[in-house]
């Protein structure tokens, strides 16, 4: 699954266009590398998103095209919040 779509489906980022912009501005990394929106996300990947002075790191637990709001949090596990 594409990174931008995963961020939207998992509700880490509210809209896909915002996820695209975050990737274009090099605010998203996958496994330690700056990732483009078209990057392929797999189970076990670690995604880090920088929001201003904070960073959110999550480990991908599942990949699904359509997920309800209640089940979206089960798609990932937070690994660490960092202050930059």
SVG drawing of the C-alpha trace seen along z (x, -y; Angstrom):
<svg xmlns="http://www.w3.org/2000/svg" viewBox="-16 -23 33 30">
<polyline fill="none" stroke="black" stroke-width="0.4" points="0.0,0.0 1.2,-3.5 2.5,-5.5 0.1,-8.4 -2.9,-6.1 -1.7,-4.2 -1.4,-7.4 -4.9,-8.4 -6.5,-4.9 -4.8,-4.5 -5.9,-8.0 -2.4,-9.1 -3.0,-12.0 -6.5,-13.2 -6.4,-13.7 -4.4,-12.1 -3.5,-15.4 -2.0,-16.5 -0.1,-13.2 1.3,-13.9 2.4,-17.3 4.1,-15.9 6.0,-13.4 7.0,-16.2 8.3,-18.3 10.5,-15.4 8.6,-15.1 8.0,-11.4 10.6,-8.6 10.2,-4.9 12.8,-2.7 15.0,-5.7 14.9,-7.0 13.0,-10.0 10.1,-8.5 8.0,-9.6 4.2,-9.4 4.5,-6.4 6.7,-4.4 5.4,-0.9 4.4,-0.2 4.7,3.4 4.0,5.0 7.0,4.4 8.0,1.0 8.7,-1.9 7.1,-5.2 8.2,-8.4 6.2,-11.6 7.6,-15.0 5.0,-17.5 6.8,-20.8 9.0,-20.1 7.6,-16.5 8.0,-13.3 5.7,-10.3 7.1,-6.8 4.8,-3.9 5.3,-0.3 3.0,1.0 1.0,4.0 -1.4,4.5 -2.2,3.1 -5.8,2.8 -7.6,0.8 -10.8,0.0 -10.9,-0.2 -13.5,-1.6 -12.7,-4.4 -12.7,-2.1 -10.3,0.4 -7.8,-2.2 -5.7,-2.3 -5.1,1.4 -3.2,0.9 -0.1,-0.5 1.7,-0.5 3.3,-3.7 7.0,-3.1 8.2,-6.4 7.4,-10.1 10.5,-12.3 11.0,-15.9 13.3,-17.4"/>
</svg>
